[in-house]
Each structure stands twice: as C-alpha cells, then as structure tokens.
Amino acid sequence: MNNEKCEHCNGERNRCWIDYPEDENCIHVAIAKNGAMTLEEVAKRIGVSLVRISQIEKQALKKLNKRIKFDLST
C-alpha cells in the first residue's frame, strides 16, 4: 500500500483506505454507497463505541482547525 493510487480519487491509497471489504476498503466507495452516516452508524460499522468515534471526530476537527489557522497565517 506504499505508493499505490486510489482509483476513485487518484490520491494515495493509504489515505482513503478503511478496513471494510464490503466497500472495497475505500472511503470513497463507502460514501458513494451509503451517503452521509451518523457517528452511531460509523461506530457499528467498525466495531467501536460511539464515545470513541466521538473522540476521534473531535481530534480530527482540532487538527483541521489548527491547519486552517496555519494556512491563513502564511
């Protein structure tokens, strides 16, 4: 999975890979098939608690917020 390209977005395959064979292990396929999913739906799909999914979401939003602030200051 090192330098493989995603056939859906042409980006790095490891950036859009998920452990869900029913969706070809790709977030783009999952979104195309299912549309927007709630945190509860995501938790059930990957087998973790709703609280853990919420924690991951908060961490991701925090990182995005830092990146946006950094990009605006340059």
Secondary structure, DSSP 8 states (H G I E B T S, - for coil): --S-B-TTTSSBGGGSB-S-GGGTTBHHHHHHHH-S--HHHHHHHHT--HHHHHHHHHHHHHHHHHHHHHHHH-
